[in-house]
């Protein structure tokens, strides 16, 4: 390449902002004595989540590698194994990979910040996340809404007591092209579509909005309680209608987690996608997981807010 061609290359303007973001993140956790760790990007296990698909590594001739290594959709499983072995509070900044995710707010490869705090529940972790976000994107009011209250306020329907037919009628246009197999799946799908179409766009407008107390069937790896109705101890953070983070008061029950993984695989079969092997290395130690809460943050989406652009592509090299 000639000198002229080198001179004509434009250095992306977001590089300094990304460096500043990562520096602030590391300073934030250093002040709190949270240890930075690094876990493998390629592991023999991957997530069972029905709507996430993983990249599977192949050899030079396209053959699948021995051990079926998968690029990780999140460092969660590996970090929980460190926690179970006594690591204490930990965080990680790493790449994550999700097959088929592409759009203004999605990319098959993205940067994730994930951390875990011993002795925290999801409410205390929301407060800590709010502190970090105030540093990164500037001072903003904080709003906390239950999942149920957000539907009542922004979709004008109570998703807990509404009938399935009422939910379907509200989401009718979006549901028209969606395949469903049973009543429970139809209800869940109607709620998901209402969330995306009517609730999420209203969240985080000039504030940090935390949505919490999700339905128990959306617990994933979170604890569940029955007060005031069956809810998962999880939250999501929204700013300007965009989800930035997803956090749990972490489940430490291997038998229950195995049941959920098996239920995920059942749903994958119904969806017509391949089942995945359960992460036995996680299940083997999950009962030893200390009481903790954890959260994953989309770094690229936070960077979008910092530099004021509309798509992930504009903050990636």
Residue frames relative to the residue before (quaternion, step in Angstrom):
aa qw qx qy qz dx dy dz
X 1.0000 0.0000 0.0000 0.0000 0.00 0.00 0.00
X 0.4273 -0.7152 0.4924 0.2518 3.59 -0.87 0.94
X 0.6538 -0.5031 0.3862 0.4126 3.55 -1.28 0.36
X 0.6364 0.5410 -0.3360 0.4353 3.59 0.99 -0.81
X 0.6577 0.5061 -0.3134 0.4616 3.55 1.00 -0.83
X 0.6214 0.5317 -0.3350 0.4679 3.57 1.07 -0.77
X 0.6722 0.5074 -0.2999 0.4480 3.56 0.92 -0.94
X 0.6722 0.5169 -0.3067 0.4324 3.57 1.10 -0.66
X 0.5434 0.6128 -0.4127 0.3985 3.60 1.23 -0.26
X 0.2850 -0.7644 0.5579 0.1523 3.56 -0.92 0.91
X 0.3666 -0.7174 0.5491 0.2224 3.56 -0.75 1.05
X 0.4879 -0.6758 0.4530 0.3162 3.63 -0.71 0.99
X 0.4796 -0.7179 0.4362 0.2538 3.55 -0.83 1.03
X 0.6377 0.5589 -0.3343 0.4115 3.56 1.20 -0.40
X 0.4675 0.7131 -0.4440 0.2754 3.62 1.20 -0.28
X 0.6753 0.4769 -0.3040 0.4734 3.59 0.90 -0.86
X 0.6311 0.5243 -0.3374 0.4616 3.59 1.04 -0.73
X 0.6426 0.5092 -0.3272 0.4699 3.60 0.99 -0.78
X 0.6461 0.5164 -0.3173 0.4639 3.58 0.95 -0.87
X 0.6482 0.5112 -0.3132 0.4695 3.58 1.01 -0.82
X 0.6287 0.5389 -0.3298 0.4534 3.58 0.98 -0.88
X 0.7005 0.4671 -0.2792 0.4616 3.59 0.79 -1.01
X 0.6232 0.5329 -0.3385 0.4617 3.58 1.06 -0.71
X 0.6638 0.4985 -0.3010 0.4693 3.58 0.96 -0.87
X 0.6209 0.5412 -0.3373 0.4558 3.58 1.03 -0.79
X 0.6956 0.4720 -0.2849 0.4606 3.58 0.82 -0.98
X 0.6356 0.5104 -0.3342 0.4731 3.59 1.02 -0.69
X 0.6111 0.5668 -0.3365 0.4382 3.58 1.02 -0.84
X 0.7452 0.4025 -0.2295 0.4796 3.59 0.81 -0.98
X 0.5795 0.5633 -0.3776 0.4521 3.58 1.13 -0.52
X 0.6508 0.5198 -0.3119 0.4571 3.58 0.98 -0.84
X 0.7316 0.4044 -0.2199 0.5029 3.56 1.15 -0.62
X 0.4482 -0.7207 0.4258 0.3137 3.59 1.32 0.20
X 0.3813 0.6812 -0.5188 0.3485 3.56 0.97 0.89
X 0.3828 -0.7743 0.4704 0.1807 3.56 -0.69 1.16
X 0.3418 -0.7135 0.5689 0.2245 3.59 -0.95 0.86
X 0.0508 -0.7989 0.5993 -0.0046 3.56 -0.92 0.96
X 0.2176 -0.7430 0.6161 0.1452 3.53 -1.37 0.20
X 0.0631 -0.7954 0.6027 0.0074 3.57 -0.80 1.02
X 0.6735 -0.5321 0.3193 0.4016 3.63 -1.17 0.48
X 0.4119 -0.6866 0.5443 0.2501 3.55 -1.12 0.75
X 0.7519 0.2719 -0.1602 0.5788 3.59 1.19 -0.56
X 0.0648 0.7977 -0.5919 0.0953 3.58 -0.72 1.13
X 0.6235 -0.5687 0.3964 0.3614 3.56 -1.28 0.38
X 0.7415 0.3412 -0.1971 0.5431 3.58 1.23 -0.42
X 0.0825 -0.7703 0.6281 0.0723 3.53 -1.29 0.41
X 0.7022 -0.4845 0.3180 0.4136 3.57 -1.30 0.06
X 0.4114 -0.6943 0.5377 0.2438 3.54 -1.24 0.57
X 0.3803 0.7653 -0.4670 0.2272 3.60 1.25 -0.34
X 0.4866 -0.7314 0.3891 0.2772 3.62 -0.56 1.15
X 0.7672 0.3765 -0.1980 0.4801 3.59 1.04 -0.70
X 0.6265 0.4693 -0.3608 0.5071 3.58 1.24 0.40
X 0.1082 -0.7822 0.6116 0.0489 3.54 -0.97 0.91
X 0.3082 -0.7825 0.5234 0.1365 3.55 -0.94 0.94
X 0.4644 -0.6102 0.5545 0.3234 3.53 -1.33 0.38
X 0.1740 -0.7660 0.6116 0.0947 3.57 -0.94 0.93
X 0.4217 -0.7375 0.4714 0.2368 3.56 -0.76 1.05
X 0.1287 -0.7869 0.6020 0.0415 3.55 -1.09 0.83
X 0.5400 -0.6199 0.4685 0.3235 3.57 -1.28 0.42
X 0.7566 -0.4169 0.2586 0.4324 3.60 -1.31 0.05
X 0.7202 0.3927 -0.2489 0.5149 3.60 1.15 -0.46
X 0.6329 -0.5619 0.3214 0.4247 3.54 1.26 0.28
X 0.5003 0.6510 -0.4424 0.3608 3.58 1.25 -0.02
X 0.5137 -0.6341 0.4764 0.3273 3.58 -1.09 0.70
X 0.4799 -0.6882 0.4674 0.2786 3.55 -0.94 0.93
X 0.5949 -0.5579 0.4420 0.3733 3.53 -1.19 0.62
X 0.7671 0.3102 -0.2431 0.5062 3.57 -0.85 0.94
X 0.2964 -0.7969 0.4892 0.1945 3.60 1.31 -0.06
X 0.0385 0.8271 -0.5570 0.0647 3.56 0.58 1.15
X 0.1503 -0.7826 0.6018 0.0533 3.54 -1.04 0.90
X 0.4271 -0.6284 0.5744 0.3046 3.56 -1.14 0.66
X 0.4545 -0.7429 0.4311 0.2359 3.56 -0.81 1.02
X 0.4042 -0.6992 0.5422 0.2318 3.54 -1.06 0.87
X 0.7643 -0.0203 0.0365 0.6435 3.56 1.32 -0.38
X 0.4575 -0.6780 0.4871 0.3061 3.62 -1.12 0.48
X 0.3101 0.8215 -0.4524 0.1557 3.59 1.32 0.01
X 0.7049 0.4785 -0.3003 0.4288 3.60 0.66 -1.06
X 0.6824 0.4829 -0.2894 0.4663 3.58 0.91 -0.90
X 0.6522 0.5088 -0.3249 0.4585 3.61 0.98 -0.77
X 0.6402 0.5208 -0.3386 0.4520 3.60 1.02 -0.70
X 0.6046 0.5337 -0.3630 0.4667 3.58 1.12 -0.52
X 0.6200 0.5171 -0.3383 0.4835 3.60 1.08 -0.66
X 0.6433 0.5250 -0.3198 0.4564 3.58 0.95 -0.86
X 0.6680 0.5079 -0.3003 0.4534 3.58 0.95 -0.88
X 0.6922 0.4588 -0.2678 0.4884 3.58 1.21 -0.52
X 0.6545 -0.5767 0.2963 0.3889 3.57 1.27 0.23
X 0.2853 0.7985 -0.4932 0.1941 3.60 1.14 0.46
X 0.3586 -0.6939 0.5344 0.3230 3.60 1.02 -0.75
X 0.7768 -0.3093 0.2390 0.4937 3.59 -1.27 -0.29
X 0.0362 0.8129 -0.5771 0.0694 3.59 -0.82 1.01
X 0.0554 -0.7629 0.6402 0.0718 3.53 -1.34 0.40
X 0.0980 -0.7854 0.6094 0.0476 3.54 -1.28 0.36
X 0.1401 -0.7200 0.6704 0.1120 3.54 -1.21 0.69
X 0.1888 0.8009 -0.5388 0.1804 3.59 -0.56 1.11
X 0.5456 -0.5565 0.4968 0.3819 3.51 -1.37 0.02
X 0.0854 -0.7565 0.6459 0.0573 3.55 -1.19 0.68
X 0.2151 -0.8008 0.5567 0.0500 3.55 -1.14 0.72
X 0.0498 0.7887 -0.6097 0.0614 3.56 -0.90 0.98
X 0.3893 -0.7546 0.4879 0.2023 3.53 -0.54 1.23
X 0.8327 0.2625 -0.1859 0.4508 3.55 -1.06 0.82
X 0.5993 0.5574 -0.3768 0.4337 3.61 1.22 0.00
X 0.2296 0.7608 -0.5653 0.2212 3.56 -0.46 1.23
X 0.4216 0.6843 -0.5144 0.2988 3.58 -0.87 0.95
X 0.7738 -0.3322 0.2381 0.4839 3.55 -1.28 -0.18
X 0.8014 0.2391 -0.1045 0.5383 3.59 0.98 -0.87
X 0.7040 0.4216 -0.2562 0.5109 3.60 1.24 0.19
X 0.0193 0.7671 -0.6408 0.0214 3.53 -1.22 0.62
X 0.5309 -0.6386 0.4380 0.3442 3.62 -1.00 0.66
X 0.7481 0.1901 -0.1518 0.6174 3.58 1.27 -0.36
X 0.1316 0.7949 -0.5802 0.1191 3.59 -0.80 0.97
X 0.4844 -0.6560 0.4988 0.2936 3.54 -1.32 0.26
X 0.1101 -0.8062 0.5812 0.0108 3.54 -0.87 1.04
X 0.1744 -0.7141 0.6666 0.1233 3.52 -1.22 0.73
X 0.0474 0.7976 -0.5986 0.0562 3.56 -0.77 1.01
X 0.0824 0.8087 -0.5809 0.0418 3.59 -0.96 0.80
X 0.2223 -0.7615 0.6026 0.0873 3.51 -1.34 0.57
X 0.1158 -0.7986 0.5903 0.0174 3.54 -0.97 1.00
X 0.3782 -0.7365 0.5228 0.2028 3.54 -0.70 1.15
X 0.8105 0.2527 -0.2048 0.4871 3.56 -1.04 0.85
X 0.5695 0.5680 -0.3886 0.4494 3.62 1.27 0.04
X 0.2136 -0.6849 0.6619 0.2170 3.52 -1.30 0.42
X 0.7238 -0.4448 0.2801 0.4470 3.60 -1.25 0.03
X 0.6126 0.5462 -0.3631 0.4410 3.62 1.08 -0.54
X 0.6709 0.4797 -0.3014 0.4784 3.58 0.92 -0.84
X 0.6499 0.5056 -0.3250 0.4652 3.58 1.05 -0.69
X 0.5710 0.5651 -0.3803 0.4583 3.60 1.11 -0.58
X 0.6567 0.5167 -0.3118 0.4523 3.57 0.94 -0.87
X 0.6707 0.4840 -0.3106 0.4684 3.59 0.94 -0.82
X 0.6267 0.5230 -0.3344 0.4711 3.58 1.01 -0.77
X 0.6277 0.5337 -0.3385 0.4544 3.60 0.99 -0.78
X 0.6217 0.5369 -0.3384 0.4590 3.61 1.02 -0.77
X 0.6713 0.4886 -0.3033 0.4676 3.58 0.89 -0.91
X 0.6784 0.4989 -0.3050 0.4449 3.59 0.86 -0.91
X 0.6046 0.5500 -0.3583 0.4512 3.59 1.06 -0.67
X 0.6477 0.5075 -0.3144 0.4734 3.57 1.06 -0.71
X 0.7321 0.4656 -0.2480 0.4310 3.57 0.90 -0.94
X 0.8254 0.2205 -0.0897 0.5120 3.61 0.82 -0.95
X 0.6254 -0.5593 0.3364 0.4277 3.57 1.26 0.15
X 0.6633 -0.5300 0.3502 0.3956 3.58 -1.24 0.42
X 0.0760 0.7724 -0.6244 0.0879 3.54 -0.91 1.01
X 0.5421 -0.5864 0.4717 0.3737 3.60 -1.10 0.55
X 0.3217 -0.7386 0.5638 0.1817 3.57 -1.18 0.59
X 0.0798 -0.7787 0.6223 0.0078 3.54 -0.90 1.03
X 0.0682 -0.7815 0.6192 0.0336 3.59 -0.96 0.89
X 0.0222 0.7950 -0.6011 0.0788 3.55 -0.78 1.13
X 0.4138 -0.6436 0.5615 0.3151 3.56 -1.08 0.62
X 0.6529 -0.5001 0.3988 0.4057 3.55 -1.26 0.48
X 0.6646 0.5164 -0.2967 0.4512 3.55 0.94 -0.92
X 0.6833 0.4860 -0.2944 0.4585 3.60 0.85 -0.94
X 0.6138 0.5514 -0.3523 0.4417 3.59 1.07 -0.67
X 0.6387 0.5069 -0.3244 0.4794 3.60 1.04 -0.75
X 0.6544 0.5128 -0.3196 0.4546 3.57 0.92 -0.89
X 0.7055 0.4774 -0.2670 0.4506 3.57 0.91 -0.92
X 0.8306 0.2829 -0.1118 0.4665 3.59 0.74 -1.03
X 0.7492 0.3232 -0.2149 0.5367 3.61 1.19 -0.39
X 0.3620 -0.7762 0.4509 0.2512 3.56 1.37 0.01
X 0.6533 0.4288 -0.3477 0.5181 3.57 0.94 0.93
X 0.3408 -0.7126 0.5725 0.2198 3.57 -1.08 0.73
X 0.2932 -0.8126 0.4739 0.1710 3.62 -0.23 1.20
X 0.6016 0.5694 -0.3614 0.4280 3.60 1.23 -0.27
X 0.7987 0.2839 -0.1448 0.5104 3.59 0.87 -0.91
X 0.5106 0.6423 -0.4323 0.3741 3.62 1.21 -0.25
X 0.4886 -0.6400 0.5017 0.3160 3.56 -1.11 0.65
X 0.6436 -0.5081 0.3945 0.4147 3.53 -1.26 0.35
X 0.6397 0.5326 -0.3293 0.4457 3.60 0.98 -0.80
X 0.6369 0.5233 -0.3315 0.4590 3.60 1.01 -0.78
X 0.6593 0.4987 -0.3048 0.4731 3.57 0.96 -0.85
X 0.6435 0.5242 -0.3173 0.4587 3.57 0.98 -0.87
X 0.6512 0.5219 -0.3219 0.4471 3.59 0.94 -0.86
X 0.6638 0.5012 -0.3108 0.4600 3.59 1.02 -0.78
X 0.7623 0.3394 -0.1790 0.5213 3.58 1.10 -0.69
X 0.2417 0.8491 -0.4563 0.1117 3.56 1.34 0.21
X 0.6820 0.5070 -0.3153 0.4224 3.60 0.78 -0.96
X 0.7052 0.4561 -0.2658 0.4733 3.57 0.94 -0.88
X 0.6550 0.5434 -0.3079 0.4252 3.58 1.10 -0.67
X 0.4967 0.7200 -0.4120 0.2553 3.56 1.15 -0.58
X 0.7871 0.3182 -0.1583 0.5042 3.60 0.97 -0.82
X 0.5510 0.6391 -0.3845 0.3744 3.59 1.24 0.15
X 0.3494 -0.7350 0.5373 0.2214 3.62 -0.81 0.97
X 0.0098 0.7904 -0.6121 0.0223 3.60 -0.91 0.89
X 0.3051 -0.7886 0.5144 0.1431 3.56 -1.12 0.62
X 0.8117 0.0352 -0.0141 0.5829 3.62 1.13 -0.43
X 0.7153 -0.4744 0.3131 0.4065 3.55 -1.35 0.29
X 0.6552 0.5147 -0.3234 0.4486 3.60 0.92 -0.87
X 0.6565 0.4964 -0.3093 0.4764 3.58 0.99 -0.83
X 0.6277 0.5388 -0.3334 0.4522 3.57 1.04 -0.77
X 0.6508 0.5102 -0.3125 0.4674 3.60 0.94 -0.85
X 0.6583 0.5066 -0.3023 0.4677 3.56 0.93 -0.94
X 0.6656 0.5054 -0.3041 0.4572 3.57 0.93 -0.89
X 0.6330 0.5283 -0.3334 0.4572 3.60 0.97 -0.82
X 0.6554 0.4992 -0.3090 0.4751 3.60 0.98 -0.85
X 0.6422 0.5287 -0.3288 0.4472 3.59 0.94 -0.86
X 0.6810 0.4893 -0.2887 0.4620 3.57 0.93 -0.89
X 0.6353 0.5110 -0.3260 0.4785 3.58 1.03 -0.74
X 0.6155 0.5450 -0.3427 0.4547 3.56 1.05 -0.75
X 0.7022 0.4692 -0.2667 0.4643 3.56 0.82 -1.01
X 0.7527 0.4402 -0.2232 0.4357 3.57 0.81 -1.02
X 0.8371 0.2430 -0.0818 0.4833 3.59 0.89 -0.93
X 0.7249 0.4341 -0.2553 0.4700 3.58 1.04 -0.67
X 0.7029 0.5049 -0.2960 0.4042 3.58 0.61 -1.11
X 0.6484 0.5304 -0.3575 0.4129 3.66 0.83 -0.77
X 0.6865 0.4838 -0.2836 0.4628 3.62 1.16 -0.52
X 0.6101 0.6108 -0.3387 0.3740 3.59 1.22 -0.32
X 0.8450 0.2185 -0.1532 0.4635 3.54 -1.14 0.70
X 0.3532 0.7274 -0.5189 0.2772 3.58 1.06 0.58
X 0.8275 -0.1134 -0.0046 0.5499 3.56 -0.36 1.34
X 0.7249 0.3196 -0.2481 0.5575 3.58 1.11 0.63
X 0.4427 -0.6082 0.5598 0.3475 3.54 -1.36 -0.03
X 0.0872 -0.8140 0.5738 0.0227 3.59 -0.53 1.16
X 0.1419 -0.7679 0.6219 0.0578 3.54 -0.80 1.10
X 0.1531 -0.7535 0.6359 0.0660 3.54 -0.84 1.09
X 0.0669 0.8202 -0.5623 0.0810 3.61 -0.71 1.00
X 0.7454 0.3572 -0.3130 0.4677 3.56 -1.38 0.18
X 0.0644 0.8097 -0.5692 0.1271 3.52 0.63 1.23
X 0.6432 -0.5047 0.3792 0.4333 3.63 -1.18 0.33
X 0.6160 -0.5882 0.3854 0.3549 3.55 -1.12 0.71
X 0.6538 0.5133 -0.3347 0.4438 3.61 1.06 -0.58
X 0.6672 0.4258 -0.3098 0.5269 3.59 1.31 0.11
X 0.2967 0.8066 -0.4729 0.1944 3.59 1.20 0.45
X 0.1586 -0.8028 0.5524 0.1587 3.62 1.02 -0.76
X 0.7796 -0.2482 0.2060 0.5369 3.62 -0.26 -1.25
X 0.4987 0.6627 -0.4130 0.3761 3.58 1.20 0.51
X 0.5717 -0.5570 0.4752 0.3702 3.53 -1.33 0.33
X 0.2347 -0.7564 0.5973 0.1262 3.55 -1.30 0.44
X 0.0248 -0.7733 0.6325 0.0349 3.56 -1.14 0.67
X 0.4365 -0.7166 0.4917 0.2328 3.59 -1.27 0.38
X 0.6148 0.5406 -0.3485 0.4564 3.60 1.17 0.39
X 0.5407 -0.3009 -0.7729 0.1406 1.63 -1.24 2.19
X 0.7416 0.1133 -0.1091 0.6521 3.59 1.34 -0.18
X 0.6798 -0.5006 0.3007 0.4436 3.66 -1.09 0.35
X 0.1049 0.8087 -0.5639 0.1304 3.56 -0.41 1.26
X 0.4203 -0.6676 0.5608 0.2512 3.50 -1.28 0.57
X 0.4084 -0.7004 0.5328 0.2425 3.57 -1.03 0.82
X 0.4197 0.6764 -0.4820 0.3662 3.55 0.51 1.24
X 0.1117 -0.7820 0.6091 0.0708 3.55 -1.27 0.35
X 0.1456 -0.7310 0.6511 0.1430 3.50 -1.38 0.25
X 0.2914 -0.7417 0.5821 0.1614 3.54 -1.18 0.70
X 0.0839 -0.7913 0.6054 0.0166 3.55 -0.97 0.98
X 0.0156 0.7486 -0.6629 -0.0061 3.52 -1.18 0.75
X 0.8420 -0.0266 -0.0440 0.5370 3.57 -0.80 1.09
X 0.7357 -0.4622 0.2242 0.4413 3.54 0.92 0.98
X 0.6496 0.5047 -0.3032 0.4810 3.58 1.30 0.01
X 0.4053 -0.6960 0.5393 0.2460 3.57 -0.94 0.92
X 0.1498 -0.8140 0.5590 0.0497 3.57 -0.81 1.06
X 0.8273 0.0760 0.0182 0.5564 3.59 1.04 -0.67
X 0.1281 -0.7628 0.6320 0.0476 3.51 -1.30 0.59
X 0.0357 0.8423 -0.5324 0.0763 3.59 -0.55 1.14
X 0.1876 -0.7815 0.5902 0.0755 3.54 -1.27 0.59
X 0.3066 -0.5771 0.6945 0.3011 3.47 -1.45 0.28
X 0.3697 -0.8358 0.3643 0.1788 3.50 -0.09 1.41
X 0.4478 -0.6645 0.5424 0.2523 3.52 -1.09 0.90
X 0.0728 -0.7875 0.6115 0.0269 3.59 -1.00 0.88
X 0.4985 0.6126 -0.4281 0.4393 3.56 0.92 0.98
X 0.3110 -0.8020 0.4808 0.1703 3.57 -0.16 1.31
X 0.6440 0.5303 -0.3327 0.4398 3.61 0.98 -0.77
X 0.6694 0.4792 -0.2973 0.4837 3.57 0.95 -0.86
X 0.6535 0.5084 -0.3252 0.4569 3.58 0.97 -0.79
X 0.6141 0.5336 -0.3457 0.4676 3.59 1.05 -0.72
X 0.6335 0.5306 -0.3283 0.4575 3.59 0.98 -0.84
X 0.6672 0.4938 -0.3036 0.4678 3.59 0.95 -0.86
X 0.6301 0.5199 -0.3373 0.4679 3.60 0.97 -0.79
X 0.6603 0.4997 -0.3086 0.4680 3.59 0.93 -0.85
X 0.6275 0.5215 -0.3267 0.4770 3.57 1.06 -0.74
X 0.6074 0.5432 -0.3428 0.4675 3.60 1.07 -0.75
X 0.6778 0.4911 -0.2985 0.4587 3.58 0.87 -0.93
X 0.5942 0.5444 -0.3581 0.4715 3.57 1.11 -0.64
X 0.6758 0.4795 -0.2930 0.4770 3.59 0.93 -0.89
X 0.6025 0.5459 -0.3599 0.4576 3.59 1.07 -0.64
X 0.6291 0.5231 -0.3363 0.4664 3.59 1.00 -0.78
X 0.6580 0.5062 -0.3074 0.4651 3.57 0.96 -0.89
X 0.6884 0.4772 -0.2701 0.4747 3.58 1.11 -0.74
X 0.4764 -0.6976 0.4218 0.3294 3.57 1.26 -0.17
X 0.5682 0.5568 -0.4103 0.4458 3.57 1.13 0.59
X 0.6402 -0.5733 0.3591 0.3641 3.54 -1.18 0.63
X 0.4434 -0.6568 0.5390 0.2855 3.55 -1.12 0.73
X 0.2422 -0.7561 0.5867 0.1596 3.57 -1.25 0.41
X 0.5749 -0.5884 0.4435 0.3558 3.55 -1.19 0.57
X 0.4909 -0.6490 0.4914 0.3104 3.57 -1.03 0.76
X 0.4727 -0.6705 0.4925 0.2905 3.56 -1.03 0.79
X 0.1896 -0.8257 0.5250 0.0817 3.56 0.06 1.32
X 0.5964 0.5661 -0.3718 0.4308 3.60 1.11 -0.54
X 0.6471 0.4787 -0.3112 0.5053 3.60 1.13 -0.61
X 0.6791 0.5068 -0.2995 0.4386 3.57 0.82 -1.00
X 0.6172 0.5773 -0.3440 0.4092 3.59 1.09 -0.66
X 0.7863 0.3064 -0.1539 0.5139 3.60 1.10 -0.60
X 0.4502 0.7418 -0.4369 0.2371 3.60 1.22 -0.23
X 0.6163 0.5507 -0.3538 0.4379 3.60 1.07 -0.60
X 0.6783 0.4648 -0.2842 0.4931 3.59 1.24 -0.39
X 0.4110 0.7118 -0.4782 0.3094 3.60 1.26 0.06
X 0.3964 -0.7155 0.5101 0.2660 3.64 -0.74 0.92
X 0.6310 -0.5003 0.4187 0.4198 3.56 -1.27 0.36
X 0.2516 0.7748 -0.5350 0.2239 3.59 -0.50 1.14
X 0.2336 -0.7168 0.6305 0.1848 3.51 -1.40 0.18
X 0.0916 -0.8060 0.5843 0.0234 3.55 -1.09 0.74
X 0.0968 -0.7946 0.5985 0.0313 3.54 -1.21 0.54
X 0.2040 -0.7458 0.6232 0.1178 3.54 -1.20 0.71
X 0.1235 -0.7984 0.5891 0.0172 3.56 -0.88 1.03
X 0.3756 -0.7115 0.5501 0.2240 3.57 -0.98 0.89
X 0.3161 -0.7951 0.4880 0.1726 3.57 -0.19 1.30
X 0.6548 0.5235 -0.3271 0.4361 3.60 0.91 -0.83
X 0.6474 0.5050 -0.3244 0.4697 3.59 1.04 -0.71
X 0.6193 0.5127 -0.3455 0.4840 3.59 1.06 -0.67
X 0.6400 0.5274 -0.3208 0.4575 3.57 0.99 -0.84
X 0.5784 0.5727 -0.3703 0.4477 3.59 1.06 -0.66
X 0.6697 0.4956 -0.2940 0.4684 3.57 0.92 -0.92
X 0.6554 0.5384 -0.3129 0.4274 3.57 0.95 -0.89
X 0.7863 0.3137 -0.1650 0.5060 3.59 0.95 -0.86
X 0.4583 -0.7425 0.4057 0.2721 3.59 1.31 0.00
X 0.4744 0.6342 -0.4795 0.3778 3.59 0.84 0.96
X 0.5328 -0.7000 0.4062 0.2472 3.56 -1.22 0.55
X 0.7997 0.2479 -0.1347 0.5301 3.61 1.13 -0.36
X 0.6233 -0.5528 0.4134 0.3674 3.54 -1.24 0.53
X 0.6035 0.5986 -0.3545 0.3897 3.56 1.03 -0.82
X 0.6633 0.5354 -0.3035 0.4259 3.58 1.08 -0.67
X 0.7343 0.3616 -0.2393 0.5223 3.61 1.23 -0.21
X 0.5957 0.5206 -0.3818 0.4779 3.56 1.24 0.38
X 0.5408 -0.6353 0.4383 0.3343 3.60 -1.00 0.82
